[in-house]
Amino acid sequence: MWKSRPDESQSKKMAYTNTGSLSKNLKKEQDKHPDMRGPATIICPHCQATNEYWLSGWFKIGRDSARFISLAFRSKEEKPESNSGQQLADKRFMRRDDDDIDF
C-alpha cells in the first residue's frame, strides 16, 4: 500500500516554520536603522497559528567588550511607522474651532 505524500507546497511551508534569516540591510541610512533585516515564520505552540514577522538586527558591543546581535520582531501585518512630512502637514491643517481664533 502506498502512503500518501503531502503536496510540495505544504512540505516546503513546514520546512521553513520556526525559522528566520537575516541579511545585510542595504537601505540603512541612519545609525538607528537595523544593520540586518529579514523574514521569520513562527508557529504558535498553543493554537498552531502561523505568524510571519519582519526581523531586525543590530550589531552591539556589551560592557565586557563582547559582541552580540540585538533583535526585534515586528508583525508583517503591522504598518511601519512613517516619518513623512505628511504627519506634520496633517497637524498644521487640522480644523480649529472658532473660539481659538484671536480676532
C-alpha positions in Angstrom: 0.0 0.0 0.0 1.3 3.4 -1.0 1.5 6.2 1.7 0.1 9.5 0.6 2.7 12.2 0.3 2.0 15.8 1.4 1.8 18.2 -1.5 5.1 20.0 -2.2 3.8 23.5 -1.1 2.8 22.1 2.3 6.1 20.3 2.9 8.0 23.5 1.9 5.9 25.5 4.3 6.6 23.1 7.2 10.3 23.1 6.4 10.6 26.9 7.0 8.4 27.3 10.1 10.0 28.5 13.3 12.9 29.9 11.3 14.1 33.2 10.1 17.0 34.7 8.2 19.0 37.9 8.3 20.9 39.7 5.6 22.7 43.0 5.4 20.3 46.0 5.4 21.2 47.7 2.1 18.7 50.5 2.8 20.4 51.6 6.1 20.6 55.4 6.1 20.9 56.3 9.8 22.7 54.7 12.8 19.4 53.8 14.4 18.3 51.7 11.3 19.0 48.0 11.7 22.2 46.5 10.4 20.4 43.4 9.2 16.8 42.6 8.2 14.9 39.6 7.1 11.7 37.4 7.5 10.8 35.0 10.2 7.9 32.5 10.4 6.8 31.2 13.8 4.0 28.7 14.7 2.2 29.2 18.0 2.6 26.1 20.1 -0.8 26.5 21.6 -3.1 27.3 18.7 -0.9 26.2 15.7 -1.4 29.6 14.0 1.4 30.6 11.6 2.7 34.1 12.3 5.0 36.0 9.9 7.4 38.7 11.2 10.0 41.1 9.9 13.2 40.6 11.9 15.7 43.4 12.5 19.1 43.1 14.0 21.7 45.5 15.3 25.4 44.7 16.0 26.2 45.8 19.5 29.2 45.6 21.9 28.5 44.7 25.5 30.1 46.1 28.7 32.6 43.3 28.7 33.5 44.2 25.0 31.7 41.0 23.9 29.9 41.4 20.5 26.3 40.4 20.2 23.2 41.0 18.0 20.2 42.7 19.4 17.0 41.5 17.7 13.5 43.0 17.2 10.4 41.3 15.7 7.6 43.2 14.0 4.5 41.5 12.6 4.2 41.6 8.8 0.7 42.8 9.3 1.8 45.9 11.2 2.5 49.0 9.1 5.9 50.6 9.8 5.9 54.0 11.4 6.2 56.7 8.9 8.4 59.7 9.5 7.0 61.5 6.5 6.1 65.2 6.4 2.5 64.2 5.9 2.0 63.8 9.7 3.3 67.4 10.2 1.1 68.7 7.4 -1.9 66.9 8.9 -1.3 68.6 12.3 -0.8 72.0 10.7 -4.1 71.9 8.8 -6.3 70.4 11.5 -9.6 72.2 11.8 -9.7 74.7 14.6 -12.8 75.9 16.5 -13.8 79.5 16.1 -13.1 80.1 19.8 -9.4 79.5 19.2 -9.1 82.4 16.6 -7.8 85.7 18.0 -9.9 88.3 16.2 
